[in-house]
């Protein structure tokens, strides 16, 4: 069964790969639009595609609210503990949008707890548009 362990493994593999890309970057590469930037590496798109597949598989297995909450909590907090490399940091924020349908698996109590944690971790004024969508969807699931 796809679940938290698989998501954690995907994140670990991705972060290691993104770090390797950063370390192998030549000095000045990507500056002034010359050469590739670390954020251009295909590892970022592979990660997003892999997470999307994992989440669809997980949701198809009809996880209960506690299982869904554990996966969502991990995804929503990953960028807080992995601020480097910066190219990965932004992707870790962007993939929050892949979780919108999984939020529907939460019961009202788990949705409320996750929304409270989300608001604590990411102040509303600092939320990216995708994070505002997640916040709103969590609020809807509290009913």
N, C-alpha and C positions, 0 to 999 in steps of 0.2 A: 504494500500500500504506500503510495506517495504520501508524504507528510513532512513533518518538521525536520526529521533527519535528512531527508533528501534536499530540502530547501537550504538547510545549513551547509550541506556538502557543496551544493551549487555556489553558494555565496563564498565559501572558503576558496574554492577553485578559482572563481572569478577574481577575488581580491588578490590572490597570489599571481594570477596572470596579469592583472592590471599593474601590479607592483613591478613585475618583470619588464613590462613595456616601458614603464617610467625609468627603470634602471638602465635599460638598453638604449635609451634616447641619446642621441648625439647632442653635444652642447649647441644651443642656438636653434636646434631643429624645431620648426613650427613658428619661429618668430617672424614677424612681418609677412606671414602667409607663405613662407618658403619651407618646403618639406612637409612632412606629416607631423601633426600634433599627437600626443598620446591619446587624446579623446577621439581621434580618427581611427584608432585600431579596431578591427572587427571583433575583438573580444567583448566589447561593450554590447554590441548587437546580439552576439551569440548568447550572452548572459540574459538579456531581456527576453529573447526568444525561448531560451531554456526555461526561464522562470514562468513564462506564459504557459508553456506546455505542462510543466509540473503543476501549476495551479489548476489548470483545466482537468488534469487527471485526478488531482486531489478532490476537486469539487464533484466530479463524476462519481466518486466513491461515497458521496453523501456523508461527509464528516459531521459529527455532532458539534454543538456550539463550542465546547471546550477545546476540541481539536482545531477547529477553524480559528479560534481566538489565539491559540498558541502560535500558529503559523503567522497570523496577521501581526501579532505583537513582535515577533522576531523581525519580520520585514519592516515594520514601522520604526523599529529602534536601530536597525543596522547602520544607518548613516550617522547616528549619534556616536557610535563607538568606532566607526571606520571613516574618519575624516580625510585620510590619506590613502591612496593617491587621490588628488582632487578630481581627476577625470572619473574615477569610480564613485566618489562621493555624490556627484551630480546624477549619475545613473541610479544610485541607490535611492535617491529621492524620486526620480522619474518613474521608477517601476511601481511606486505606490498605486498608480493608476490601473495596474493590472489586477488589483485586489478588489475592485468595486463589486463584482458579482459575488465574490466569496463573503463579503460583509453580510449578505442576505442570509447566510447560514447561522448568524449569531442570534442568540436570544437577547431579550431586552437588557438583562443584567450585564451580560458580557459586552454588549455594544456600548452600554453606558460606561463601564469600567475602561474599555479600550479608548473611548472618546475622551474621557478624563485624562488618561495617560498621554494620548496624542496631543491634547491641548497643553499639557504640562511640558512635554518634550519640545513642541514646536509652537512658539507664540503665534497667535493668529496673524499678527502684522508681518511675520516673517514667512508665512506659508506661501508656497508656490501655488499656482492655479490647481495643479493636480492634487495637492494636499488639501486645498479647500474643498475639492470634490469629495475626497475621502472623509473629511470632517463632517460634511453635510450628509453623506450617506450613512455614517455612523449615527448621526442624530436621528435620521429617518428610521433606522433599525431599532431605536430605543422604544418605539411604540409597540 
